[in-house]
């Protein structure tokens, strides 16, 4: 079995794609690319049983309705435009579930710069659908939305402070922790890149999270709204359970 992971950015330079090949003995990173263009992302999805993508797969339904109504003129309001009202526009149901479960707050796809990445992701979903792939945003199809930092935290590993080049030492500590917790995971020739690029490491973690989805060891969508907004699949078991 192969699973893939994508740390998606708006441009190829910040995008990484990882391929994990699973055997009875564990998993090996058999492909890792950073930067990665659309062709590399699409090829990874086509060759994997499941691909974990670190990017929102949709926007909050309330936000989409609000913008559509605003296009035609003043939006009818049924209450005050307060913080709770803005929160419903900024975060999806799955974001609130992740917040409650992990204490982490996902970036708002409608109010943060990750919206640029989500636009690219929407185009990739369209390309996959045109190619005959099921892109069910609940994670039941070819792709699943994942959150590497939350996955690391759930697995009891270092999960913050390792982003950007100035935090290279912290990144190395995350790699060390991952390999110690999963001695069955072989990074091989790609270990150097994982220690140099947080994008590369996040892609590997995304591929591990995709394995949890395949095995049924991840949270599943609890509302129909996930079909339009997307759903973040959180691992529901220890890292060692992925070995199978």
PyMOL commands that set and color helices and strands:
alter all, ss='L'
color gray80, all
select helices_A, chain A and resi 12-14+38-46+61-71+83-90+93-102+114-130+148-154+165-181+188-196+198-214+226-229+239-243
alter helices_A, ss='H'
color red, helices_A
select strands_A, chain A and resi 2-7+16-23+26-34+50-53+143-145+185-186
alter strands_A, ss='S'
color yellow, strands_A
deselect
rebuild
show_as cartoon
